[in-house]
Amino acid sequence: MALKRGQVGFLFIPLFLSVLIASLVSARAEIGTHILIDARSGEVLSQKDPTRLWYPASLTKIMTAYVTFKAIREGRASLDSVVVQSKNSLSEPPSKMGFKAGTKITVDAALKIILIKSANDVAVALGEAIAGSEPAFIAMMNAEAKRLGMVDTRFVNPHGLPDNRQVTTARDMAILAQAFWRDFPEARDYYRHPGIKFGNKTLRSANREYLLRVQGANGMKTGYICNSGFNVAATATRGRRTLIAVVMGAASGLERIAHTRQLMDDGFRKRSGRFTLATLPRSGGRPPADGYCRRNPKPGAKGIMARYDLEKSKPKSSALSFTNQNRKEGSVLIPGLFTNKQAPESAESTASGDFKLPNGKTDWGLILDRSIGPRRLAFRTIPVSTGVPNGARAPSVATSEAIEIIEVPLPVPNPRRQLAAAVARAAAKAAGDGGEVQLPVATTPAPGSLFRPGTAFAVPVPSPRPGN
């Protein structure tokens, strides 16, 4: 039967729409894997591929802290025990504190630094102090993982920097987070802080907006490497109930927080789950291929609001409930990027979904308020310093000599500083000789390198405490 021209067009409309919807869904950034559990019962309230292998990144430091708190409880160390920045620990890439070799800090300071600032060099130094060497500490980490039932986890370093041999699953990380919450309640006073103060430097936690905005947030630990995307293990308590969320493979820090907030909100409305961590079936799955972060595009402002807008469930009369709140301090997620200290946008802009400021820029402050919630708490730091109390000793299983004999070359100097210094020397020589300046050739990191050695944060070491 012949079809008229209009009929043909009509038949193609559904096909066109289906292709368009499929393309939009495939283009949307997706969370790699997640799990939400009740902290007390271990009941699984929400999950997506929870037994697929994934890279833990700095969630690794939860185990580093767990092993350390266990050593303290067993009397092998104390919060005042000495941690020494060794050459081996100093060789780690950023994020790092960059203390010079031989600098001494307490176990207490080291725990604050790794759980809030997530410094990789201090994580290694802490491991050396607790176990006597980095390999011995890694063995302790894996022994604890086995004891806790983390059947798909393997640690090869104490910080989570890129190494494809270091794998875990959302389920295993939930087991660890649950044990950390349950076994060491004293640790909660470390990871609940949004930042530390070191000398005149303020070092912000990557988890700070979750802590300051989400109802009942207790925090725990974030992580990121390219092969894992943005990870987090987080807790929240409302009433007498605590939930634990593990999110791995988010495309941005904002998506990581917004997804965790949404899991928590939905989870607190549920009373039970079909499985527990112990009975959850294992379906497995290979970890993401290298370069995961480059294949998982950031959702952007419209993508975040389409999925996580808190106003969706509110009546239209309250559509401006977020626009005029919380503007005294501004809303900050990443310094220099998600910052809003300008006037709130107009009602028309909010209603249209543009989320723009009068100057045309994206109002990230409003997006934070609408996807995570307005700030409930003010940003406050806790102090951290170098130096140890008089008479403080290293943990009983390690000595300062054991740390000092580790001979590992110091990190490669900062290539930018090398280049600047070379240019200055060439200019000085040319000025003296009257010749031309021969500029050196700048080197670039190897393809696929995540870090450029020496380019991360480093802070000057303040003078030790009086008497040290």
Secondary structure, DSSP 8 states (H G I E B T S, - for coil): ----HHHHHHHHHHHHHHHHHHHHHHHS---SEEEEEETTT-EEEEEESTTS-B--GGGHHHHHHHHHHHHHHTTS--TT-EEE--HHHHTS-SS-----TT-EEEHHHHHHIIIII--HHHHHHHHHHHHSSHHHHHHHHHHHHHHHT-TT-B-SSSS--S-TT-BB-HHHHHHHHHHHHHH-GGGHHHHT-SEEEETTEEEE-TTHHHHHHSTTEEEEEEEEETTTEEEEEEEEEETTEEEEEEEEEESSHHHHHHHHHHHHHHHTT----SEETTT----------TTHHHHS---HHHHHHHHH-GGGGS-GGGTTTTTTSS-SS-EESSTTTSEE-S----HHHHHHT--B-TTSSB-HHHHHHHHT----S----EE--S---TT----TT--HHHHHT---------HHHHHHHHHHHHHHHHHHHT------------TT-S--TT-S---------TT-
